[in-house]
């Protein structure tokens, strides 16, 4: 899963580096949709991994989908166990 994150991150950064009139350049919305789909698929395979839940929460919050962001942040808090950093970040996202 982490390798997939690295690849999709490199792809997203490459899209932002392209000139606006470049052939084949995708929109910011397309990039965010790809990231959302990717993280949702990872969560299906690792539903208790708080890292992916937190990534989805921040992605939804950035897009203005606050209800979904709060759901994923709450799941992250429950799944984070001894991971104080992710727990505190998720709690901050909820506030």
KENUKOL-775732 format. One record per atom (N, C-alpha, C, O): residue number from 1; residue in one letter; chain; atom name; x, y, z. Coordinates in Angstrom, 2 decimals, always signed. Layout:
REM residues N
+-----+------+-------+------+---------+---------+---------+
!  nr ! rest ! kette ! atom !      px !      py !      pz !
+-----+------+-------+------+---------+---------+---------+
! NUM !    a !     A !   CA !       X !       Y !       Z !
...
+-----+------+-------+------+---------+---------+---------+
REM end
This chain:
REM residues 95
+-----+------+-------+------+---------+---------+---------+
!  nr ! rest ! kette ! atom !      px !      py !      pz !
+-----+------+-------+------+---------+---------+---------+
!   1 !    x !     A !    N !   +0.82 !   -1.19 !   +0.00 !
!   1 !    x !     A !   CA !   +0.00 !   +0.00 !   +0.00 !
!   1 !    x !     A !    C !   +0.87 !   +1.26 !   +0.00 !
!   1 !    x !     A !    O !   +0.54 !   +2.24 !   -0.68 !
!   2 !    x !     A !    N !   +1.95 !   +1.24 !   +0.75 !
!   2 !    x !     A !   CA !   +2.80 !   +2.43 !   +0.82 !
!   2 !    x !     A !    C !   +3.45 !   +2.74 !   -0.53 !
!   2 !    x !     A !    O !   +3.65 !   +3.90 !   -0.87 !
!   3 !    x !     A !    N !   +3.79 !   +1.72 !   -1.27 !
!   3 !    x !     A !   CA !   +4.35 !   +1.94 !   -2.60 !
!   3 !    x !     A !    C !   +3.33 !   +2.60 !   -3.51 !
!   3 !    x !     A !    O !   +3.66 !   +3.48 !   -4.30 !
!   4 !    x !     A !    N !   +2.08 !   +2.16 !   -3.40 !
!   4 !    x !     A !   CA !   +1.01 !   +2.78 !   -4.18 !
!   4 !    x !     A !    C !   +0.83 !   +4.24 !   -3.82 !
!   4 !    x !     A !    O !   +0.60 !   +5.08 !   -4.69 !
!   5 !    x !     A !    N !   +0.94 !   +4.56 !   -2.52 !
!   5 !    x !     A !   CA !   +0.85 !   +5.95 !   -2.08 !
!   5 !    x !     A !    C !   +1.97 !   +6.76 !   -2.70 !
!   5 !    x !     A !    O !   +1.75 !   +7.88 !   -3.16 !
!   6 !    x !     A !    N !   +3.18 !   +6.20 !   -2.72 !
!   6 !    x !     A !   CA !   +4.31 !   +6.91 !   -3.30 !
!   6 !    x !     A !    C !   +4.08 !   +7.17 !   -4.79 !
!   6 !    x !     A !    O !   +4.36 !   +8.27 !   -5.28 !
!   7 !    x !     A !    N !   +3.58 !   +6.18 !   -5.50 !
!   7 !    x !     A !   CA !   +3.34 !   +6.35 !   -6.94 !
!   7 !    x !     A !    C !   +2.26 !   +7.39 !   -7.23 !
!   7 !    x !     A !    O !   +2.43 !   +8.24 !   -8.10 !
!   8 !    x !     A !    N !   +1.16 !   +7.31 !   -6.49 !
!   8 !    x !     A !   CA !   +0.08 !   +8.26 !   -6.77 !
!   8 !    x !     A !    C !   +0.48 !   +9.67 !   -6.34 !
!   8 !    x !     A !    O !   +0.04 !  +10.64 !   -6.95 !
!   9 !    x !     A !    N !   +1.31 !   +9.79 !   -5.32 !
!   9 !    x !     A !   CA !   +1.81 !  +11.10 !   -4.90 !
!   9 !    x !     A !    C !   +2.72 !  +11.68 !   -5.98 !
!   9 !    x !     A !    O !   +2.62 !  +12.86 !   -6.30 !
!  10 !    x !     A !    N !   +3.60 !  +10.85 !   -6.53 !
!  10 !    x !     A !   CA !   +4.48 !  +11.33 !   -7.60 !
!  10 !    x !     A !    C !   +3.65 !  +11.75 !   -8.82 !
!  10 !    x !     A !    O !   +3.96 !  +12.76 !   -9.46 !
!  11 !    x !     A !    N !   +2.61 !  +10.97 !   -9.14 !
!  11 !    x !     A !   CA !   +1.75 !  +11.30 !  -10.27 !
!  11 !    x !     A !    C !   +1.06 !  +12.64 !  -10.03 !
!  11 !    x !     A !    O !   +1.00 !  +13.48 !  -10.93 !
!  12 !    x !     A !    N !   +0.53 !  +12.83 !   -8.82 !
!  12 !    x !     A !   CA !   -0.18 !  +14.07 !   -8.51 !
!  12 !    x !     A !    C !   +0.77 !  +15.27 !   -8.59 !
!  12 !    x !     A !    O !   +0.39 !  +16.31 !   -9.13 !
!  13 !    x !     A !    N !   +1.97 !  +15.14 !   -8.06 !
!  13 !    x !     A !   CA !   +2.94 !  +16.24 !   -8.13 !
!  13 !    x !     A !    C !   +3.33 !  +16.53 !   -9.57 !
!  13 !    x !     A !    O !   +3.50 !  +17.69 !   -9.95 !
!  14 !    x !     A !    N !   +3.46 !  +15.49 !  -10.38 !
!  14 !    x !     A !   CA !   +3.81 !  +15.68 !  -11.79 !
!  14 !    x !     A !    C !   +2.69 !  +16.44 !  -12.51 !
!  14 !    x !     A !    O !   +2.97 !  +17.26 !  -13.38 !
!  15 !    x !     A !    N !   +1.44 !  +16.19 !  -12.14 !
!  15 !    x !     A !   CA !   +0.32 !  +16.89 !  -12.76 !
!  15 !    x !     A !    C !   +0.37 !  +18.38 !  -12.43 !
!  15 !    x !     A !    O !   +0.09 !  +19.22 !  -13.29 !
!  16 !    x !     A !    N !   +0.72 !  +18.69 !  -11.19 !
!  16 !    x !     A !   CA !   +0.79 !  +20.11 !  -10.80 !
!  16 !    x !     A !    C !   +1.97 !  +20.82 !  -11.45 !
!  16 !    x !     A !    O !   +1.92 !  +22.04 !  -11.65 !
!  17 !    x !     A !    N !   +3.02 !  +20.08 !  -11.79 !
!  17 !    x !     A !   CA !   +4.19 !  +20.69 !  -12.40 !
!  17 !    x !     A !    C !   +4.02 !  +20.95 !  -13.90 !
!  17 !    x !     A !    O !   +4.79 !  +21.71 !  -14.48 !
!  18 !    x !     A !    N !   +3.02 !  +20.33 !  -14.52 !
!  18 !    x !     A !   CA !   +2.80 !  +20.54 !  -15.95 !
!  18 !    x !     A !    C !   +2.27 !  +21.95 !  -16.21 !
!  18 !    x !     A !    O !   +1.54 !  +22.50 !  -15.38 !
!  19 !    x !     A !    N !   +2.63 !  +22.54 !  -17.34 !
!  19 !    x !     A !   CA !   +2.05 !  +23.84 !  -17.68 !
!  19 !    x !     A !    C !   +0.54 !  +23.70 !  -17.88 !
!  19 !    x !     A !    O !   +0.04 !  +22.63 !  -18.22 !
!  20 !    x !     A !    N !   -0.18 !  +24.78 !  -17.66 !
!  20 !    x !     A !   CA !   -1.64 !  +24.74 !  -17.75 !
!  20 !    x !     A !    C !   -2.15 !  +24.30 !  -19.12 !
!  20 !    x !     A !    O !   -3.21 !  +23.70 !  -19.21 !
!  21 !    x !     A !    N !   -1.40 !  +24.59 !  -20.19 !
!  21 !    x !     A !   CA !   -1.86 !  +24.24 !  -21.52 !
!  21 !    x !     A !    C !   -1.29 !  +22.90 !  -22.02 !
!  21 !    x !     A !    O !   -1.39 !  +22.58 !  -23.20 !
!  22 !    x !     A !    N !   -0.69 !  +22.13 !  -21.12 !
!  22 !    x !     A !   CA !   -0.08 !  +20.85 !  -21.51 !
!  22 !    x !     A !    C !   -1.14 !  +19.86 !  -21.94 !
!  22 !    x !     A !    O !   -2.22 !  +19.77 !  -21.35 !
!  23 !    x !     A !    N !   -0.82 !  +19.11 !  -22.97 !
!  23 !    x !     A !   CA !   -1.72 !  +18.07 !  -23.45 !
!  23 !    x !     A !    C !   -1.77 !  +16.93 !  -22.43 !
!  23 !    x !     A !    O !   -0.72 !  +16.46 !  -21.98 !
!  24 !    x !     A !    N !   -2.94 !  +16.50 !  -22.08 !
!  24 !    x !     A !   CA !   -3.09 !  +15.39 !  -21.16 !
!  24 !    x !     A !    C !   -3.09 !  +15.77 !  -19.70 !
!  24 !    x !     A !    O !   -3.22 !  +14.89 !  -18.84 !
!  25 !    x !     A !    N !   -2.95 !  +17.05 !  -19.39 !
!  25 !    x !     A !   CA !   -2.96 !  +17.46 !  -17.99 !
!  25 !    x !     A !    C !   -4.37 !  +17.29 !  -17.43 !
!  25 !    x !     A !    O !   -5.35 !  +17.63 !  -18.09 !
!  26 !    x !     A !    N !   -4.45 !  +16.78 !  -16.24 !
!  26 !    x !     A !   CA !   -5.74 !  +16.60 !  -15.59 !
!  26 !    x !     A !    C !   -5.98 !  +17.74 !  -14.61 !
!  26 !    x !     A !    O !   -5.04 !  +18.44 !  -14.22 !
!  27 !    x !     A !    N !   -7.22 !  +17.92 !  -14.22 !
!  27 !    x !     A !   CA !   -7.57 !  +19.01 !  -13.32 !
!  27 !    x !     A !    C !   -7.26 !  +18.64 !  -11.87 !
!  27 !    x !     A !    O !   -7.03 !  +17.47 !  -11.55 !
!  28 !    x !     A !    N !   -7.24 !  +19.64 !  -11.01 !
!  28 !    x !     A !   CA !   -7.03 !  +19.40 !   -9.59 !
!  28 !    x !     A !    C !   -8.12 !  +18.49 !   -9.04 !
!  28 !    x !     A !    O !   -7.86 !  +17.63 !   -8.20 !
!  29 !    x !     A !    N !   -9.33 !  +18.68 !   -9.51 !
!  29 !    x !     A !   CA !  -10.45 !  +17.84 !   -9.08 !
!  29 !    x !     A !    C !  -10.21 !  +16.38 !   -9.45 !
!  29 !    x !     A !    O !  -10.51 !  +15.48 !   -8.67 !
!  30 !    x !     A !    N !   -9.65 !  +16.13 !  -10.64 !
!  30 !    x !     A !   CA !   -9.33 !  +14.76 !  -11.06 !
!  30 !    x !     A !    C !   -8.28 !  +14.14 !  -10.14 !
!  30 !    x !     A !    O !   -8.39 !  +12.97 !   -9.77 !
!  31 !    x !     A !    N !   -7.28 !  +14.93 !   -9.79 !
!  31 !    x !     A !   CA !   -6.23 !  +14.44 !   -8.89 !
!  31 !    x !     A !    C !   -6.82 !  +14.08 !   -7.54 !
!  31 !    x !     A !    O !   -6.53 !  +13.01 !   -7.00 !
!  32 !    x !     A !    N !   -7.65 !  +14.95 !   -6.99 !
!  32 !    x !     A !   CA !   -8.27 !  +14.69 !   -5.69 !
!  32 !    x !     A !    C !   -9.19 !  +13.48 !   -5.75 !
!  32 !    x !     A !    O !   -9.25 !  +12.70 !   -4.79 !
!  33 !    x !     A !    N !   -9.91 !  +13.31 !   -6.85 !
!  33 !    x !     A !   CA !  -10.76 !  +12.13 !   -7.00 !
!  33 !    x !     A !    C !   -9.94 !  +10.85 !   -7.06 !
!  33 !    x !     A !    O !  -10.33 !   +9.84 !   -6.47 !
!  34 !    x !     A !    N !   -8.81 !  +10.89 !   -7.75 !
!  34 !    x !     A !   CA !   -7.92 !   +9.72 !   -7.80 !
!  34 !    x !     A !    C !   -7.40 !   +9.37 !   -6.40 !
!  34 !    x !     A !    O !   -7.38 !   +8.21 !   -6.01 !
!  35 !    x !     A !    N !   -6.98 !  +10.39 !   -5.66 !
!  35 !    x !     A !   CA !   -6.49 !  +10.17 !   -4.29 !
!  35 !    x !     A !    C !   -7.59 !   +9.59 !   -3.41 !
!  35 !    x !     A !    O !   -7.35 !   +8.66 !   -2.64 !
!  36 !    x !     A !    N !   -8.79 !  +10.15 !   -3.50 !
!  36 !    x !     A !   CA !   -9.90 !   +9.66 !   -2.69 !
!  36 !    x !     A !    C !  -10.20 !   +8.19 !   -3.00 !
!  36 !    x !     A !    O !  -10.34 !   +7.38 !   -2.09 !
!  37 !    x !     A !    N !  -10.28 !   +7.87 !   -4.27 !
!  37 !    x !     A !   CA !  -10.55 !   +6.48 !   -4.67 !
!  37 !    x !     A !    C !   -9.44 !   +5.56 !   -4.17 !
!  37 !    x !     A !    O !   -9.71 !   +4.47 !   -3.68 !
!  38 !    x !     A !    N !   -8.21 !   +6.01 !   -4.31 !
!  38 !    x !     A !   CA !   -7.08 !   +5.20 !   -3.88 !
!  38 !    x !     A !    C !   -7.14 !   +4.93 !   -2.37 !
!  38 !    x !     A !    O !   -7.01 !   +3.78 !   -1.94 !
!  39 !    x !     A !    N !   -7.35 !   +5.98 !   -1.57 !
!  39 !    x !     A !   CA !   -7.40 !   +5.80 !   -0.12 !
!  39 !    x !     A !    C !   -8.62 !   +4.97 !   +0.31 !
!  39 !    x !     A !    O !   -8.53 !   +4.18 !   +1.25 !
!  40 !    x !     A !    N !   -9.74 !   +5.14 !   -0.36 !
!  40 !    x !     A !   CA !  -10.91 !   +4.33 !   -0.02 !
!  40 !    x !     A !    C !  -10.64 !   +2.85 !   -0.28 !
!  40 !    x !     A !    O !  -11.08 !   +2.00 !   +0.49 !
!  41 !    x !     A !    N !   -9.93 !   +2.54 !   -1.37 !
!  41 !    x !     A !   CA !   -9.59 !   +1.15 !   -1.65 !
!  41 !    x !     A !    C !   -8.62 !   +0.59 !   -0.62 !
!  41 !    x !     A !    O !   -8.74 !   -0.56 !   -0.22 !
!  42 !    x !     A !    N !   -7.66 !   +1.41 !   -0.19 !
!  42 !    x !     A !   CA !   -6.73 !   +0.94 !   +0.84 !
!  42 !    x !     A !    C !   -7.48 !   +0.66 !   +2.14 !
!  42 !    x !     A !    O !   -7.20 !   -0.33 !   +2.82 !
!  43 !    x !     A !    N !   -8.42 !   +1.53 !   +2.49 !
!  43 !    x !     A !   CA !   -9.18 !   +1.34 !   +3.74 !
!  43 !    x !     A !    C !   -9.99 !   +0.05 !   +3.69 !
!  43 !    x !     A !    O !  -10.21 !   -0.58 !   +4.72 !
!  44 !    x !     A !    N !  -10.44 !   -0.35 !   +2.51 !
!  44 !    x !     A !   CA !  -11.15 !   -1.64 !   +2.40 !
!  44 !    x !     A !    C !  -10.26 !   -2.81 !   +2.79 !
!  44 !    x !     A !    O !  -10.73 !   -3.78 !   +3.38 !
!  45 !    x !     A !    N !   -8.96 !   -2.72 !   +2.46 !
!  45 !    x !     A !   CA !   -8.03 !   -3.81 !   +2.75 !
!  45 !    x !     A !    C !   -7.39 !   -3.68 !   +4.13 !
!  45 !    x !     A !    O !   -7.01 !   -4.68 !   +4.72 !
!  46 !    x !     A !    N !   -7.28 !   -2.47 !   +4.64 !
!  46 !    x !     A !   CA !   -6.70 !   -2.24 !   +5.96 !
!  46 !    x !     A !    C !   -7.63 !   -1.32 !   +6.76 !
!  46 !    x !     A !    O !   -7.27 !   -0.18 !   +7.05 !
!  47 !    x !     A !    N !   -8.82 !   -1.82 !   +7.12 !
!  47 !    x !     A !   CA !   -9.81 !   -0.94 !   +7.75 !
!  47 !    x !     A !    C !   -9.42 !   -0.45 !   +9.14 !
!  47 !    x !     A !    O !  -10.01 !   +0.51 !   +9.63 !
!  48 !    x !     A !    N !   -8.46 !   -1.06 !   +9.78 !
!  48 !    x !     A !   CA !   -8.06 !   -0.64 !  +11.12 !
!  48 !    x !     A !    C !   -6.75 !   +0.14 !  +11.13 !
!  48 !    x !     A !    O !   -6.20 !   +0.43 !  +12.19 !
!  49 !    x !     A !    N !   -6.25 !   +0.48 !   +9.95 !
!  49 !    x !     A !   CA !   -5.01 !   +1.25 !   +9.87 !
!  49 !    x !     A !    C !   -5.37 !   +2.74 !   +9.98 !
!  49 !    x !     A !    O !   -5.97 !   +3.30 !   +9.07 !
!  50 !    x !     A !    N !   -4.99 !   +3.38 !  +11.09 !
!  50 !    x !     A !   CA !   -5.39 !   +4.77 !  +11.30 !
!  50 !    x !     A !    C !   -4.77 !   +5.75 !  +10.30 !
!  50 !    x !     A !    O !   -5.32 !   +6.83 !  +10.08 !
!  51 !    x !     A !    N !   -3.65 !   +5.39 !   +9.71 !
!  51 !    x !     A !   CA !   -3.00 !   +6.29 !   +8.75 !
!  51 !    x !     A !    C !   -3.90 !   +6.56 !   +7.57 !
!  51 !    x !     A !    O !   -4.06 !   +7.71 !   +7.17 !
!  52 !    x !     A !    N !   -4.50 !   +5.52 !   +7.00 !
!  52 !    x !     A !   CA !   -5.36 !   +5.69 !   +5.83 !
!  52 !    x !     A !    C !   -6.65 !   +6.40 !   +6.19 !
!  52 !    x !     A !    O !   -7.17 !   +7.20 !   +5.42 !
!  53 !    x !     A !    N !   -7.18 !   +6.10 !   +7.38 !
!  53 !    x !     A !   CA !   -8.39 !   +6.77 !   +7.83 !
!  53 !    x !     A !    C !   -8.13 !   +8.27 !   +8.00 !
!  53 !    x !     A !    O !   -8.97 !   +9.10 !   +7.64 !
!  54 !    x !     A !    N !   -6.97 !   +8.61 !   +8.54 !
!  54 !    x !     A !   CA !   -6.63 !  +10.03 !   +8.72 !
!  54 !    x !     A !    C !   -6.44 !  +10.71 !   +7.37 !
!  54 !    x !     A !    O !   -6.88 !  +11.85 !   +7.18 !
!  55 !    x !     A !    N !   -5.80 !  +10.03 !   +6.43 !
!  55 !    x !     A !   CA !   -5.61 !  +10.62 !   +5.09 !
!  55 !    x !     A !    C !   -6.96 !  +10.91 !   +4.43 !
!  55 !    x !     A !    O !   -7.14 !  +11.96 !   +3.82 !
!  56 !    x !     A !    N !   -7.89 !   +9.98 !   +4.56 !
!  56 !    x !     A !   CA !   -9.23 !  +10.21 !   +4.00 !
!  56 !    x !     A !    C !   -9.93 !  +11.36 !   +4.71 !
!  56 !    x !     A !    O !  -10.61 !  +12.17 !   +4.07 !
!  57 !    x !     A !    N !   -9.77 !  +11.45 !   +6.02 !
!  57 !    x !     A !   CA !  -10.40 !  +12.54 !   +6.77 !
!  57 !    x !     A !    C !   -9.88 !  +13.88 !   +6.31 !
!  57 !    x !     A !    O !  -10.66 !  +14.81 !   +6.10 !
!  58 !    x !     A !    N !   -8.57 !  +14.01 !   +6.15 !
!  58 !    x !     A !   CA !   -8.01 !  +15.29 !   +5.73 !
!  58 !    x !     A !    C !   -8.39 !  +15.62 !   +4.29 !
!  58 !    x !     A !    O !   -8.63 !  +16.78 !   +3.95 !
!  59 !    x !     A !    N !   -8.44 !  +14.61 !   +3.44 !
!  59 !    x !     A !   CA !   -8.82 !  +14.83 !   +2.05 !
!  59 !    x !     A !    C !  -10.26 !  +15.34 !   +1.95 !
!  59 !    x !     A !    O !  -10.54 !  +16.28 !   +1.21 !
!  60 !    x !     A !    N !  -11.15 !  +14.71 !   +2.70 !
!  60 !    x !     A !   CA !  -12.56 !  +15.16 !   +2.68 !
!  60 !    x !     A !    C !  -12.70 !  +16.55 !   +3.30 !
!  60 !    x !     A !    O !  -13.49 !  +17.36 !   +2.81 !
!  61 !    x !     A !    N !  -11.96 !  +16.83 !   +4.36 !
!  61 !    x !     A !   CA !  -12.02 !  +18.16 !   +4.98 !
!  61 !    x !     A !    C !  -11.54 !  +19.23 !   +4.01 !
!  61 !    x !     A !    O !  -12.12 !  +20.31 !   +3.92 !
!  62 !    x !     A !    N !  -10.47 !  +18.93 !   +3.28 !
!  62 !    x !     A !   CA !   -9.93 !  +19.90 !   +2.31 !
!  62 !    x !     A !    C !  -10.93 !  +20.19 !   +1.19 !
!  62 !    x !     A !    O !  -10.92 !  +21.28 !   +0.62 !
!  63 !    x !     A !    N !  -11.76 !  +19.23 !   +0.89 !
!  63 !    x !     A !   CA !  -12.74 !  +19.40 !   -0.19 !
!  63 !    x !     A !    C !  -14.07 !  +19.96 !   +0.33 !
!  63 !    x !     A !    O !  -15.01 !  +20.16 !   -0.45 !
!  64 !    x !     A !    N !  -14.15 !  +20.21 !   +1.64 !
!  64 !    x !     A !   CA !  -15.36 !  +20.76 !   +2.21 !
!  64 !    x !     A !    C !  -16.41 !  +19.74 !   +2.58 !
!  64 !    x !     A !    O !  -17.55 !  +20.10 !   +2.87 !
!  65 !    x !     A !    N !  -16.06 !  +18.47 !   +2.57 !
!  65 !    x !     A !   CA !  -16.98 !  +17.39 !   +2.94 !
!  65 !    x !     A !    C !  -16.78 !  +17.08 !   +4.43 !
!  65 !    x !     A !    O !  -16.18 !  +16.07 !   +4.79 !
!  66 !    x !     A !    N !  -17.29 !  +17.97 !   +5.27 !
!  66 !    x !     A !   CA !  -16.98 !  +17.91 !   +6.70 !
!  66 !    x !     A !    C !  -17.64 !  +16.74 !   +7.41 !
!  66 !    x !     A !    O !  -17.08 !  +16.21 !   +8.37 !
!  67 !    x !     A !    N !  -18.81 !  +16.34 !   +6.97 !
!  67 !    x !     A !   CA !  -19.46 !  +15.19 !   +7.61 !
!  67 !    x !     A !    C !  -18.62 !  +13.92 !   +7.40 !
!  67 !    x !     A !    O !  -18.36 !  +13.18 !   +8.35 !
!  68 !    x !     A !    N !  -18.20 !  +13.68 !   +6.15 !
!  68 !    x !     A !   CA !  -17.36 !  +12.51 !   +5.88 !
!  68 !    x !     A !    C !  -16.02 !  +12.63 !   +6.61 !
!  68 !    x !     A !    O !  -15.51 !  +11.64 !   +7.13 !
!  69 !    x !     A !    N !  -15.46 !  +13.83 !   +6.64 !
!  69 !    x !     A !   CA !  -14.19 !  +14.04 !   +7.34 !
!  69 !    x !     A !    C !  -14.34 !  +13.69 !   +8.81 !
!  69 !    x !     A !    O !  -13.45 !  +13.06 !   +9.39 !
!  70 !    x !     A !    N !  -15.44 !  +14.09 !   +9.43 !
!  70 !    x !     A !   CA !  -15.63 !  +13.79 !  +10.85 !
!  70 !    x !     A !    C !  -15.82 !  +12.29 !  +11.08 !
!  70 !    x !     A !    O !  -15.36 !  +11.76 !  +12.10 !
!  71 !    x !     A !    N !  -16.48 !  +11.61 !  +10.16 !
!  71 !    x !     A !   CA !  -16.65 !  +10.16 !  +10.30 !
!  71 !    x !     A !    C !  -15.30 !   +9.44 !  +10.25 !
!  71 !    x !     A !    O !  -15.02 !   +8.59 !  +11.08 !
!  72 !    x !     A !    N !  -14.48 !   +9.80 !   +9.27 !
!  72 !    x !     A !   CA !  -13.16 !   +9.15 !   +9.15 !
!  72 !    x !     A !    C !  -12.24 !   +9.53 !  +10.30 !
!  72 !    x !     A !    O !  -11.44 !   +8.71 !  +10.75 !
!  73 !    x !     A !    N !  -12.32 !  +10.78 !  +10.78 !
!  73 !    x !     A !   CA !  -11.50 !  +11.20 !  +11.92 !
!  73 !    x !     A !    C !  -11.90 !  +10.42 !  +13.17 !
!  73 !    x !     A !    O !  -11.04 !  +10.02 !  +13.95 !
!  74 !    x !     A !    N !  -13.19 !  +10.21 !  +13.36 !
!  74 !    x !     A !   CA !  -13.66 !   +9.44 !  +14.51 !
!  74 !    x !     A !    C !  -13.18 !   +7.99 !  +14.42 !
!  74 !    x !     A !    O !  -12.75 !   +7.41 !  +15.42 !
!  75 !    x !     A !    N !  -13.27 !   +7.41 !  +13.23 !
!  75 !    x !     A !   CA !  -12.76 !   +6.04 !  +13.04 !
!  75 !    x !     A !    C !  -11.26 !   +5.98 !  +13.30 !
!  75 !    x !     A !    O !  -10.77 !   +5.00 !  +13.87 !
!  76 !    x !     A !    N !  -10.54 !   +7.00 !  +12.88 !
!  76 !    x !     A !   CA !   -9.10 !   +7.05 !  +13.10 !
!  76 !    x !     A !    C !   -8.78 !   +7.08 !  +14.59 !
!  76 !    x !     A !    O !   -7.88 !   +6.39 !  +15.04 !
!  77 !    x !     A !    N !   -9.51 !   +7.87 !  +15.34 !
!  77 !    x !     A !   CA !   -9.30 !   +7.95 !  +16.79 !
!  77 !    x !     A !    C !   -9.52 !   +6.59 !  +17.44 !
!  77 !    x !     A !    O !   -8.74 !   +6.17 !  +18.29 !
!  78 !    x !     A !    N !  -10.58 !   +5.91 !  +17.02 !
!  78 !    x !     A !   CA !  -10.88 !   +4.58 !  +17.58 !
!  78 !    x !     A !    C !   -9.81 !   +3.56 !  +17.21 !
!  78 !    x !     A !    O !   -9.48 !   +2.68 !  +18.01 !
!  79 !    x !     A !    N !   -9.27 !   +3.67 !  +16.00 !
!  79 !    x !     A !   CA !   -8.31 !   +2.68 !  +15.50 !
!  79 !    x !     A !    C !   -6.86 !   +3.01 !  +15.90 !
!  79 !    x !     A !    O !   -5.98 !   +2.15 !  +15.76 !
!  80 !    x !     A !    N !   -6.61 !   +4.22 !  +16.38 !
!  80 !    x !     A !   CA !   -5.22 !   +4.63 !  +16.58 !
!  80 !    x !     A !    C !   -4.55 !   +3.99 !  +17.78 !
!  80 !    x !     A !    O !   -3.32 !   +3.99 !  +17.85 !
!  81 !    x !     A !    N !   -5.30 !   +3.46 !  +18.72 !
!  81 !    x !     A !   CA !   -4.70 !   +2.76 !  +19.85 !
!  81 !    x !     A !    C !   -3.65 !   +3.59 !  +20.57 !
!  81 !    x !     A !    O !   -3.98 !   +4.62 !  +21.17 !
!  82 !    x !     A !    N !   -2.38 !   +3.16 !  +20.51 !
!  82 !    x !     A !   CA !   -1.30 !   +3.86 !  +21.19 !
!  82 !    x !     A !    C !   -0.65 !   +4.94 !  +20.34 !
!  82 !    x !     A !    O !   +0.31 !   +5.57 !  +20.78 !
!  83 !    x !     A !    N !   -1.15 !   +5.18 !  +19.15 !
!  83 !    x !     A !   CA !   -0.56 !   +6.18 !  +18.27 !
!  83 !    x !     A !    C !   -1.11 !   +7.56 !  +18.67 !
!  83 !    x !     A !    O !   -2.12 !   +8.02 !  +18.14 !
!  84 !    x !     A !    N !   -0.42 !   +8.19 !  +19.60 !
!  84 !    x !     A !   CA !   -0.88 !   +9.46 !  +20.15 !
!  84 !    x !     A !    C !   -0.88 !  +10.57 !  +19.09 !
!  84 !    x !     A !    O !   -1.73 !  +11.46 !  +19.13 !
!  85 !    x !     A !    N !   +0.06 !  +10.53 !  +18.16 !
!  85 !    x !     A !   CA !   +0.16 !  +11.58 !  +17.16 !
!  85 !    x !     A !    C !   -1.07 !  +11.60 !  +16.25 !
!  85 !    x !     A !    O !   -1.68 !  +12.65 !  +16.05 !
!  86 !    x !     A !    N !   -1.43 !  +10.43 !  +15.70 !
!  86 !    x !     A !   CA !   -2.61 !  +10.39 !  +14.83 !
!  86 !    x !     A !    C !   -3.89 !  +10.67 !  +15.61 !
!  86 !    x !     A !    O !   -4.81 !  +11.30 !  +15.09 !
!  87 !    x !     A !    N !   -3.93 !  +10.22 !  +16.86 !
!  87 !    x !     A !   CA !   -5.10 !  +10.49 !  +17.68 !
!  87 !    x !     A !    C !   -5.27 !  +11.99 !  +17.91 !
!  87 !    x !     A !    O !   -6.37 !  +12.52 !  +17.78 !
!  88 !    x !     A !    N !   -4.18 !  +12.67 !  +18.23 !
!  88 !    x !     A !   CA !   -4.28 !  +14.12 !  +18.47 !
!  88 !    x !     A !    C !   -4.57 !  +14.89 !  +17.19 !
!  88 !    x !     A !    O !   -5.32 !  +15.86 !  +17.22 !
!  89 !    x !     A !    N !   -3.99 !  +14.46 !  +16.07 !
!  89 !    x !     A !   CA !   -4.28 !  +15.12 !  +14.79 !
!  89 !    x !     A !    C !   -5.74 !  +14.95 !  +14.42 !
!  89 !    x !     A !    O !   -6.38 !  +15.90 !  +13.94 !
!  90 !    x !     A !    N !   -6.28 !  +13.77 !  +14.63 !
!  90 !    x !     A !   CA !   -7.69 !  +13.52 !  +14.32 !
!  90 !    x !     A !    C !   -8.61 !  +14.31 !  +15.23 !
!  90 !    x !     A !    O !   -9.65 !  +14.82 !  +14.79 !
!  91 !    x !     A !    N !   -8.23 !  +14.42 !  +16.49 !
!  91 !    x !     A !   CA !   -9.04 !  +15.21 !  +17.42 !
!  91 !    x !     A !    C !   -9.01 !  +16.68 !  +17.02 !
!  91 !    x !     A !    O !  -10.03 !  +17.37 !  +17.11 !
!  92 !    x !     A !    N !   -7.86 !  +17.16 !  +16.58 !
!  92 !    x !     A !   CA !   -7.75 !  +18.56 !  +16.12 !
!  92 !    x !     A !    C !   -8.60 !  +18.78 !  +14.87 !
!  92 !    x !     A !    O !   -9.20 !  +19.84 !  +14.71 !
!  93 !    x !     A !    N !   -8.64 !  +17.79 !  +14.01 !
!  93 !    x !     A !   CA !   -9.46 !  +17.90 !  +12.80 !
!  93 !    x !     A !    C !  -10.95 !  +17.97 !  +13.15 !
!  93 !    x !     A !    O !  -11.72 !  +18.66 !  +12.48 !
!  94 !    x !     A !    N !  -11.34 !  +17.27 !  +14.19 !
!  94 !    x !     A !   CA !  -12.74 !  +17.29 !  +14.61 !
!  94 !    x !     A !    C !  -13.13 !  +18.61 !  +15.27 !
!  94 !    x !     A !    O !  -14.31 !  +18.98 !  +15.24 !
!  95 !    x !     A !    N !  -12.19 !  +19.32 !  +15.84 !
!  95 !    x !     A !   CA !  -12.55 !  +20.55 !  +16.56 !
!  95 !    x !     A !    C !  -12.66 !  +21.75 !  +15.66 !
!  95 !    x !     A !    O !  -12.96 !  +22.85 !  +16.13 !
+-----+------+-------+------+---------+---------+---------+
REM end
